[in-house]
Amino acid sequence: MKKNAFLCLVLVLVPGLVSDDVARADPCDCEVSFAHAQQVVETAYLGYAHLTEANDRAAYQRHRDRYAADAAKQAPETCTAWLQGYLDFFDDGHLFVIEQPVYTPDQETAFEAEVRAHVPGEAALWRTLERQATDPLTGWWYDAQSLMAVIQEGDDYVAYVVRSKQPSMQGIERKAVWRGTPTRLEGTYFSDSHGPRHIRGGLYKQQQQLVWTGGIVWARLPEVPSSSSELPADWPDPALPTISNVDSNTMLLTIPSFLVDASTFNEILLARVDELLGAHRVVIDIRGNTGGNALYFSFLGAYAERPLPPSQGEVWASPYTLEYYRARAGDDALYADVAQRIEEHMGEVIPGPAYPGRKYDEPMGQVQRVAILMDEGCMSAAESFVLHSQAVSPRVTTFGRATAGVIDYTSVHSFLLDGGGSRRLYMGIPTSSLHEDIPQRGYNATGIVPQVPLLLDHDPVAEILRWWDQNAG
C-alpha cells in the first residue's frame, strides 16, 4: 500500500522525558483503547465497509490479529504511535489517533526543568549547525512564536528554541525530538507548558516547510544567521497566507494551511483583493498545505465561471456517524436528513449528505490563467480546493507533484477512546465518502496527479511562467 505523509512506524521514546513515575501514574490502558478502536473501524469506518465488499479482508485480519496479540504489552507513552500503526493499514490520513495529555502541575514543573537541562550552549549549537548544513532537516526554523535551531544528535533530530515571543520561554530549551525520513517523521513535541505529546510530520515545499500533527507549521528561515546577533527580532506566522507580485501581470498567493483563523485569512486576502482581481495570471502555491477548513470559497469566485455541481457520497450508518450528523442537524436540514436515515438503516451503507451546488456565472476579476502548485504535502481540504477549482474553471492548471491522497473519505468525527485516561486519546474517523463511486474513482491510492509535472528542484514559479509563455492561447 502507498504510504502518505505522517505514516511512520518508528516509535521514539525521548530519554528522560517520560519518567517511570509518570508512566506508572498514568492510567492509560492500551489494550482497552485498541479494542475500542477496532470496534469503531469494523462498524463505522466506510473504508472498512468497502474492503468487505471487495472480499479483501484477509490481509486486514492478519494485521489486526498481530496488533491484538501485542495490545497488552504497550506502555502508556507508546500507545498513541502503536495505535496509529494499526490504523495505518488503511493508509487514510483521515483515520487517526492523537493524544492531548493532561499533566499535573508537578509533572509540568518536572518537564520544564528537563527540556531546559542538557542543552547545548550557543557556540556549540552554531558549530553543529555549520557541520550539518547539508542535512535537509537541520538549520533554522520558525513558527508563530519561536525561532528554533534543528540539529541531529545521534539518531534523533532535536529542535531547540533559541528565541521566543513568549515570556515563559527563557534561554535555550527543547521543542521537539523526532526520527524518520524527511517525509515520515515521528516523535515528541513539547507544548507551551512543556508537557510532551506524540506527533507526526513531514518536510515539504522543497524542504522549506515542516508540518506537524494538528496543523503546526514551521518554515525555514530565509537568511541563515551566523550568530545570535543576526537572529530577527520579529517574524511572521508561517501558517498564514501571503500575497506578492511576480511581475506586472502575475500575482503569487501562497496558502501554507487551511487550518487558520478564517477572519485573519480573509483579512489578508481583502488587503490586496484589488490586485488579485486585477491580475491576468495568478499562481496559488499550496505546497505543504495539509488541510483544514474550506476557506478557499472566499476567493474561488475570482476565477470561477461555471457552477460547482452538487455532490453526494455514502455513509455507513453507526452510532459514531449518527453522533456526528446529529450534532450538526440543528444547523442544516441536510444533516438532519442523514441522521434520520442512519437511525432507520443502522448497520447499512446509505446515501450521505446531498450537498447542493454553488452558482458561479462569470469570474469576479480579470484573471485569465490560474496555476495551482502542489506537492505530496497537500491533503484533505487542500485536495478539495484543487478539485473544486478544476470543476468551476477551465482556466485552472495544476503543476508540481501528486498530492498525498487524503480525500476519498471526508467529514471527520473525533471522540475520546476508552482506556486513554489522562493521556486523552482521540480517534478520528471520516464519516462519508467524497462521492458514491469510492474507492473505484478515488484519489487516496494515487493522490491528485498534476496536469504539468514539475521536478521541483528549481524555481517552480519561474517554470510555470515559462510553461504559460510556451502554451499561450
C-alpha positions as CSV (number, residue, x, y, z in Angstrom):
1,M,0.0,0.0,0.0
2,K,1.1,3.6,-0.6
3,K,2.3,5.4,2.5
4,N,1.5,9.1,2.6
5,A,2.8,11.7,4.9
6,F,2.6,11.2,8.7
7,L,2.6,7.4,8.3
8,C,5.7,6.1,10.0
9,L,6.0,3.2,12.4
10,V,9.1,4.3,14.2
11,L,8.4,4.7,18.0
12,V,10.5,7.4,19.5
13,L,11.0,7.4,23.3
14,V,12.7,10.6,24.4
15,P,15.2,9.8,27.1
16,G,14.5,11.4,30.5
17,L,11.2,13.0,29.3
18,V,8.8,10.3,30.3
19,S,9.8,9.1,33.7
20,D,8.9,5.8,35.3
21,D,6.9,7.6,37.9
22,V,4.8,9.4,35.3
23,A,4.2,6.2,33.4
24,R,3.0,4.4,36.5
25,A,0.7,7.2,37.5
26,D,-0.9,7.3,34.0
27,P,-4.0,5.1,34.0
28,C,-3.9,4.6,30.1
29,D,-4.8,1.1,29.2
30,C,-3.7,0.5,25.6
31,E,-5.5,-2.9,25.4
32,V,-8.8,-1.2,26.2
33,S,-8.1,1.6,23.7
34,F,-7.2,-0.9,21.0
35,A,-10.4,-2.8,21.5
36,H,-12.4,0.4,21.2
37,A,-10.5,1.5,18.0
38,Q,-11.0,-1.9,16.4
39,Q,-14.8,-1.8,17.2
40,V,-15.0,1.6,15.5
41,V,-13.1,0.6,12.5
42,E,-15.2,-2.5,11.9
43,T,-18.6,-0.9,12.5
44,A,-18.2,2.7,11.4
45,Y,-15.3,3.3,9.0
46,L,-16.6,3.3,5.5
47,G,-13.2,2.3,4.1
48,Y,-13.5,-1.0,6.0
49,A,-17.0,-1.5,4.6
50,H,-15.7,-1.1,1.1
51,L,-12.9,-3.5,1.9
52,T,-15.5,-6.0,3.0
53,E,-17.5,-5.6,-0.2
54,A,-14.3,-6.3,-2.2
55,N,-13.7,-9.5,-0.3
56,D,-10.3,-8.2,0.7
57,R,-10.4,-8.6,4.5
58,A,-7.8,-11.4,4.9
59,A,-4.8,-9.0,4.9
60,Y,-6.5,-6.7,7.3
61,Q,-7.5,-9.5,9.7
62,R,-3.9,-10.7,9.8
63,H,-2.7,-7.2,10.6
64,R,-5.4,-6.7,13.2
65,D,-4.7,-10.0,14.9
66,R,-1.0,-9.2,15.2
67,Y,-1.9,-5.9,16.9
68,A,-4.4,-7.6,19.2
69,A,-1.8,-10.1,20.4
70,D,0.5,-7.2,21.3
71,A,-2.0,-4.8,22.8
72,A,-1.5,-5.8,26.5
73,K,2.3,-5.2,26.1
74,Q,2.1,-1.5,25.2
75,A,3.3,1.1,27.7
76,P,1.1,4.3,28.0
77,E,3.8,6.5,26.4
78,T,3.9,4.4,23.2
79,C,0.2,3.7,22.9
80,T,-0.7,6.5,20.5
81,A,2.0,5.7,18.0
82,W,1.3,2.0,18.3
83,L,-2.5,2.5,17.7
84,Q,-1.7,4.7,14.7
85,G,0.4,1.8,13.3
86,Y,-2.8,-0.3,13.5
87,L,-4.8,2.3,11.6
88,D,-2.0,2.8,9.0
89,F,-3.2,-0.4,7.3
90,F,-5.8,1.7,5.5
91,D,-3.4,4.5,4.5
92,D,-6.1,7.1,5.2
93,G,-4.9,10.3,6.8
94,H,-8.4,11.0,8.0
95,L,-8.3,7.8,10.2
96,F,-6.0,8.6,13.1
97,V,-5.3,8.7,16.8
98,I,-3.8,11.7,18.5
99,E,-3.2,12.4,22.2
100,Q,-3.9,15.5,24.3
101,P,-2.4,14.6,27.7
102,V,-3.3,16.2,30.9
103,Y,-0.4,16.6,33.3
104,T,-0.4,17.6,36.9
105,P,1.4,20.9,37.9
106,D,4.2,18.8,39.5
107,Q,4.7,16.9,36.3
108,E,4.7,20.1,34.2
109,T,7.3,21.6,36.5
110,A,9.5,18.5,36.1
111,F,9.1,18.6,32.3
112,E,10.0,22.3,32.2
113,A,13.2,21.5,34.1
114,E,14.0,18.6,31.8
115,V,13.5,20.5,28.4
116,R,15.9,23.1,29.7
117,A,18.5,20.7,31.0
118,H,21.4,19.3,29.0
119,V,21.0,21.8,26.1
120,P,24.0,22.9,24.1
121,G,25.4,26.4,24.6
122,E,25.1,28.9,21.8
123,A,28.6,28.5,20.5
124,A,28.3,24.7,20.4
125,L,24.9,25.0,18.6
126,W,26.3,27.2,15.9
127,R,29.3,24.9,15.3
128,T,26.9,21.9,15.0
129,L,24.7,23.8,12.5
130,E,27.7,24.6,10.4
131,R,28.8,20.9,10.3
132,Q,25.3,19.7,9.4
133,A,24.5,22.4,6.9
134,T,23.7,19.9,4.1
135,D,21.2,17.8,6.0
136,P,17.6,18.5,4.7
137,L,16.2,18.8,8.2
138,T,18.8,20.7,10.1
139,G,19.0,24.5,10.2
140,W,16.9,27.5,11.4
141,W,13.1,27.2,11.6
142,Y,10.4,29.3,13.0
143,D,6.7,29.0,13.9
144,A,4.3,31.8,15.1
145,Q,6.1,32.0,18.5
146,S,9.6,30.7,18.3
147,L,12.9,30.7,16.4
148,M,14.4,27.2,16.5
149,A,17.7,25.6,15.6
150,V,17.3,21.9,14.5
151,I,20.4,19.7,14.8
152,Q,20.9,16.0,14.6
153,E,22.0,14.2,17.8
154,G,22.8,10.5,17.1
155,D,19.7,9.0,15.6
156,D,17.5,11.9,16.7
157,Y,16.7,15.3,15.3
158,V,16.2,17.9,18.1
159,A,14.6,21.4,17.8
160,Y,15.9,23.9,20.3
161,V,14.1,27.2,20.9
162,V,16.7,29.9,20.8
163,R,14.4,33.0,20.7
164,S,10.7,33.2,21.6
165,K,7.9,35.8,21.7
166,Q,6.6,34.0,24.8
167,P,8.0,35.4,28.1
168,S,7.7,32.0,29.7
169,M,10.5,30.7,27.5
170,Q,13.9,31.5,28.9
171,G,17.2,30.7,27.2
172,I,17.6,27.6,25.1
173,E,15.2,24.7,25.5
174,R,13.9,21.7,23.6
175,K,10.8,22.0,21.5
176,A,10.7,18.6,19.7
177,V,12.6,15.4,19.2
178,W,12.0,13.0,16.3
179,R,13.3,10.3,14.0
180,G,12.5,9.1,10.5
181,T,12.9,10.1,6.9
182,P,12.0,13.7,5.8
183,T,8.5,12.8,4.7
184,R,7.9,10.3,7.6
185,L,8.7,11.9,10.9
186,E,7.6,10.8,14.3
187,G,8.5,11.8,17.8
188,T,7.7,14.1,20.7
189,Y,6.6,17.7,20.8
190,F,6.6,19.9,23.9
191,S,3.7,22.2,24.5
192,D,4.0,25.8,25.7
193,S,3.6,24.4,29.2
194,H,6.4,21.9,28.4
195,G,4.3,18.7,28.5
196,P,5.3,16.1,25.9
197,R,2.9,14.6,23.4
198,H,3.3,12.3,20.4
199,I,3.5,13.9,16.9
200,R,3.9,13.0,13.3
201,G,5.1,15.3,10.5
202,G,6.7,15.7,7.1
203,L,9.1,18.0,5.2
204,Y,7.6,19.7,2.1
205,K,7.8,22.6,-0.2
206,Q,11.3,21.9,-1.4
207,Q,12.5,21.3,2.1
208,Q,11.2,24.8,3.3
209,Q,8.2,23.7,5.3
210,L,7.8,21.3,8.2
211,V,4.2,20.4,9.2
212,W,3.3,18.5,12.4
213,T,0.2,16.9,13.8
214,G,-2.6,19.5,14.4
215,G,-1.5,21.7,11.5
216,I,1.6,23.1,13.3
217,V,3.6,24.8,10.5
218,W,7.3,25.5,10.7
219,A,9.1,27.5,7.9
220,R,12.8,27.6,7.2
221,L,14.4,30.9,8.0
222,P,15.2,32.6,4.6
223,E,18.5,34.0,5.8
224,V,21.0,31.9,7.7
225,P,22.3,33.8,10.7
226,S,26.0,33.5,11.6
227,S,25.5,34.5,15.2
228,S,22.7,35.3,17.7
229,S,23.0,39.0,16.9
230,E,21.7,38.3,13.4
231,L,18.6,36.5,14.5
232,P,15.5,38.5,13.5
233,A,13.6,40.3,16.3
234,D,10.3,39.6,14.7
235,W,8.9,37.1,12.2
236,P,5.5,36.2,10.7
237,D,3.2,33.3,11.3
238,P,4.2,30.8,8.7
239,A,0.8,29.2,8.6
240,L,-0.9,32.4,7.2
241,P,-1.2,33.2,3.5
242,T,1.0,35.7,1.8
243,I,0.4,37.7,-1.4
244,S,3.2,39.1,-3.6
245,N,3.8,40.5,-7.1
246,V,5.7,38.2,-9.5
247,D,5.5,40.6,-12.4
248,S,3.2,43.3,-13.8
249,N,0.6,40.7,-14.8
250,T,1.1,37.9,-12.2
251,M,0.3,37.6,-8.6
252,L,1.5,34.8,-6.2
253,L,-0.9,33.7,-3.5
254,T,0.8,31.3,-1.0
255,I,-1.5,29.3,1.3
256,P,0.5,27.1,3.7
257,S,-2.5,25.9,5.7
258,F,-6.3,26.0,5.7
259,L,-6.2,25.3,9.4
260,V,-6.1,29.0,10.4
261,D,-8.5,31.6,11.8
262,A,-11.0,32.4,9.0
263,S,-11.2,36.1,9.8
264,T,-7.5,36.5,9.7
265,F,-7.2,34.6,6.5
266,N,-9.8,36.8,4.8
267,E,-8.3,40.0,6.2
268,I,-5.0,39.2,4.5
269,L,-6.8,38.5,1.2
270,L,-9.0,41.6,1.4
271,A,-6.0,43.8,2.0
272,R,-4.9,43.1,-1.6
273,V,-8.1,42.0,-3.2
274,D,-8.0,44.6,-6.0
275,E,-4.5,43.5,-7.1
276,L,-5.6,39.8,-7.1
277,L,-8.8,40.6,-9.1
278,G,-6.9,42.8,-11.5
279,A,-4.1,40.3,-12.3
280,H,-4.2,38.4,-15.5
281,R,-2.4,35.4,-14.0
282,V,-2.4,34.0,-10.5
283,V,-0.1,31.3,-9.1
284,I,-1.6,29.7,-6.0
285,D,1.1,27.8,-4.1
286,I,-0.5,25.2,-1.7
287,R,2.6,23.0,-1.3
288,G,2.7,21.5,2.2
289,N,-0.9,22.5,3.0
290,T,-2.1,19.5,4.9
291,G,-5.7,20.8,5.0
292,G,-8.1,22.3,7.5
293,N,-11.4,24.1,6.6
294,A,-12.9,25.1,3.2
295,L,-11.6,28.7,3.5
296,Y,-11.0,28.8,-0.3
297,F,-14.6,29.5,-1.0
298,S,-13.8,33.1,0.0
299,F,-11.8,33.6,-3.3
300,L,-13.0,30.8,-5.6
301,G,-15.3,33.3,-7.3
302,A,-12.2,35.3,-8.6
303,Y,-11.8,32.8,-11.4
304,A,-15.0,30.6,-11.3
305,E,-17.1,30.7,-14.5
306,R,-19.3,27.7,-14.3
307,P,-21.4,26.2,-11.5
308,L,-19.9,23.8,-8.9
309,P,-22.1,20.7,-9.3
310,P,-23.9,19.1,-6.4
311,S,-22.3,16.1,-4.7
312,Q,-23.3,13.2,-2.6
313,G,-21.3,10.3,-1.1
314,E,-22.1,7.4,1.2
315,V,-22.3,6.9,5.0
316,W,-22.0,3.8,7.0
317,A,-24.9,4.0,9.5
318,S,-23.5,3.5,13.0
319,P,-23.7,5.2,16.4
320,Y,-20.5,7.1,15.6
321,T,-21.7,8.6,12.3
322,L,-25.1,9.2,13.9
323,E,-23.4,11.2,16.7
324,Y,-21.6,13.3,14.1
325,Y,-24.6,14.2,12.0
326,R,-27.0,14.6,14.9
327,A,-24.6,17.2,16.4
328,R,-24.9,19.2,13.1
329,A,-28.7,18.6,12.5
330,G,-29.7,21.8,14.1
331,D,-27.5,23.9,11.7
332,D,-28.6,22.3,8.4
333,A,-31.6,20.3,7.3
334,L,-29.4,18.1,5.0
335,Y,-27.5,16.8,8.1
336,A,-30.9,16.2,9.9
337,D,-32.0,14.1,6.9
338,V,-28.8,12.0,7.1
339,A,-29.2,11.5,10.9
340,Q,-32.8,10.2,10.3
341,R,-31.6,7.8,7.6
342,I,-28.9,6.5,9.9
343,E,-31.4,5.8,12.6
344,E,-33.7,4.0,10.2
345,H,-30.9,1.9,8.5
346,M,-28.4,1.2,11.3
347,G,-25.6,-1.1,10.0
348,E,-26.2,-0.3,6.3
349,V,-24.2,1.8,3.8
350,I,-26.6,4.6,2.9
351,P,-26.6,7.9,0.9
352,G,-24.8,10.7,2.7
353,P,-25.4,14.4,2.7
354,A,-26.7,15.8,-0.6
355,Y,-24.5,18.9,-0.8
356,P,-26.0,21.5,-3.1
357,G,-24.0,23.0,-5.9
358,R,-22.8,26.6,-6.0
359,K,-23.8,29.1,-8.7
360,Y,-21.0,30.9,-10.5
361,D,-21.7,32.8,-13.7
362,E,-18.5,34.6,-14.5
363,P,-15.3,35.5,-12.8
364,M,-15.3,38.5,-10.4
365,G,-11.9,39.7,-11.7
366,Q,-9.7,39.9,-14.7
367,V,-7.9,36.5,-14.1
368,Q,-7.2,34.6,-17.3
369,R,-5.0,31.9,-16.0
370,V,-4.6,30.2,-12.6
371,A,-1.8,27.8,-11.7
372,I,-2.2,25.6,-8.6
373,L,1.2,24.5,-7.4
374,M,1.0,21.2,-5.4
375,D,3.3,18.6,-3.8
376,E,3.0,15.5,-1.7
377,G,2.2,17.6,1.4
378,C,-1.2,18.6,0.1
379,M,-4.0,16.8,1.9
380,S,-7.7,16.9,2.7
381,A,-9.1,20.5,2.3
382,A,-6.1,21.3,0.0
383,E,-7.1,18.5,-2.3
384,S,-10.7,19.5,-2.1
385,F,-9.6,23.0,-3.2
386,V,-7.9,21.6,-6.2
387,L,-10.9,19.5,-7.3
388,H,-13.3,22.4,-6.8
389,S,-11.1,24.8,-8.7
390,Q,-10.9,22.5,-11.6
391,A,-14.6,21.9,-11.6
392,V,-15.5,25.6,-11.8
393,S,-12.9,26.9,-14.2
394,P,-11.1,25.7,-17.4
395,R,-8.5,28.4,-16.7
396,V,-7.0,26.3,-13.9
397,T,-3.9,24.2,-14.5
398,T,-2.2,22.1,-11.8
399,F,1.6,21.9,-11.5
400,G,4.1,20.1,-9.3
401,R,3.8,16.7,-7.8
402,A,0.9,14.4,-6.9
403,T,-0.9,15.2,-3.7
404,A,-0.9,12.9,-0.6
405,G,-4.3,11.3,-1.3
406,V,-6.4,12.1,1.8
407,I,-9.8,12.9,0.3
408,D,-11.8,9.8,-0.6
409,Y,-13.3,9.7,2.9
410,T,-14.2,13.0,4.5
411,S,-16.0,14.9,7.3
412,V,-14.0,13.7,10.3
413,H,-15.6,12.8,13.6
414,S,-13.3,12.9,16.6
415,F,-14.1,11.3,20.0
416,L,-12.3,10.1,23.1
417,L,-11.1,6.5,23.1
418,D,-11.9,4.3,26.1
419,G,-8.9,3.5,28.2
420,G,-6.9,6.6,27.4
421,G,-7.1,8.0,30.9
422,S,-5.1,11.2,31.4
423,R,-3.4,10.8,28.1
424,R,-6.7,11.6,26.4
425,L,-6.5,9.6,23.2
426,Y,-8.7,10.9,20.5
427,M,-9.7,8.8,17.5
428,G,-10.8,10.4,14.2
429,I,-12.8,8.7,11.6
430,P,-14.2,10.1,8.3
431,T,-18.0,9.8,8.2
432,S,-18.7,9.9,4.5
433,S,-17.2,9.3,1.1
434,L,-16.3,12.0,-1.5
435,H,-18.9,10.6,-3.9
436,E,-20.8,7.4,-4.4
437,D,-18.1,5.6,-6.5
438,I,-15.4,5.5,-3.9
439,P,-12.9,3.8,-4.0
440,Q,-13.1,2.9,-7.7
441,R,-12.9,6.6,-8.8
442,G,-10.9,7.9,-5.8
443,Y,-7.6,9.6,-5.2
444,N,-6.3,8.1,-2.0
445,A,-4.3,5.4,-3.9
446,T,-2.5,7.9,-6.2
447,G,-3.1,11.4,-5.0
448,I,-4.3,14.0,-7.4
449,V,-1.9,13.9,-10.3
450,P,-0.8,17.3,-11.6
451,Q,-1.5,18.2,-15.3
452,V,2.0,19.5,-15.6
453,P,4.5,17.5,-13.5
454,L,7.5,19.5,-12.2
455,L,10.6,18.1,-10.6
456,L,10.5,21.0,-8.0
457,D,14.3,21.2,-8.0
458,H,14.4,24.8,-9.4
459,D,12.1,27.8,-9.0
460,P,8.7,26.4,-9.7
461,V,7.0,29.8,-10.2
462,A,9.5,30.6,-13.0
463,E,8.8,27.2,-14.6
464,I,5.1,27.9,-14.5
465,L,5.7,31.3,-16.2
466,R,7.8,29.6,-18.9
467,W,5.0,27.0,-19.4
468,W,2.4,29.7,-19.8
469,D,4.6,31.6,-22.3
470,Q,5.1,28.4,-24.3
471,N,1.4,27.4,-24.2
472,A,-0.3,30.7,-24.9
473,G,-3.8,30.8,-26.1
